[in-house]
Each structure stands twice: as C-alpha cells, then as structure tokens.
Amino acid sequence: MFSSHSLLVLLALSIEHMILIFLVVLLLFGGKKIPELMRGLGKGMREFNDAKNNVKKEIEDSVKDQPNKNSDSSQTS
C-alpha cells in the first residue's frame, strides 16, 4: 500500500509530532507533574485493557458455550 519512501516520511512526521507534543506537555505541566500524569495515563490504559480483555473473554466463552446449547437442543427434538 505504501512505498518504503512514503512510509519513512510518515514515520518521520509522527516522530516530529511526538516531540512537539512532549514539548507542549512539558511547558504546560512542568517537569514535576509529568511523572504523575504518565502514572495516571498508565493506570487508565491498564484498566482499559483489562476491561477489553474481560469483554473479549466473555464473548469467547459465550461462543464456546453456544455450540453446546445447539447440540443439546437438537438432541431433544
């Protein structure tokens, strides 16, 4: 889809954007608040991933149970 040159350009732009965002955050919050912000961001990401994994597990479990219910109902008919 992308040539190697265009992929490198996109990667370079994203790195420049990340540096710019980091500098803006540093200016807005100062050096002392950044660890607290990152800690909070990490906790939020962890909670989101845990919730996502729980939903995924529940869906997989219900799909695994579904064929058993179908085979049970076909045997009783």
N, C-alpha and C positions, 0 to 999 in steps of 0.2 A: 504494500500500500504506500509506504513512504520509501523514498530512496535513502541511502545512508547519509547523504549530504543534508537532506531536509530533516532527518531525524537528529543529526548533530546540531542543526540550527535550533530545533525545538528544545533540545536538551540544554543548550547554552542559554536560551531565553528563560527557561524555567529556573536555572541556577541564578541568573541575574535577578529574577523576580524574588526568589527566596532570600537573597542577600538584601534586597531592598526592603522586603517585609521585616526581616530581622532588625535592620537599622531603625525602621519606624517604630517597632515594638520597643527597642532599646531606648529610643528618645521619649516615647510616651510613658513608659513604666519605670525606667531606670534599671540599673543592674541588680538592685536588691530584690525587686519584685519578680524578676524573670523566673528564678527557680520555683517560686510559689505558683506562678502561672503555669509553668511546664508540669509541675506536680499535679495540679488540678486538671490540666489537659490530659495527662496520662491516666488519671483515675477515671475521667469521663470516657476516654477511649476504651479502657478496660471494661467498664460497666456496659458500654455499648456492645463490645464484642461478646461479653458473657451473655447478654440478652439475645443477641443474634444467634449464638451457638445453641442456647436453650430452645429458641423457636425452631431452629433447623433440626434439632434432636427430636422435638415433639412431632414435627412433620414427618420425619423419617420413621419414627415409632408408629405413627398412625398409618403410614403407608405399609409398613411391615404387618400390622395387625389387620389391615383391610383384606388381603387375600384369604386369611384365616376365616374371617367372617363370611366371605363369599363362598368358600368351600363348605363351611358349616351349614349355610342356608341351602345350598344346592343338594346336600345330602339329606336334609329333612324333607325336601319337596318330593 
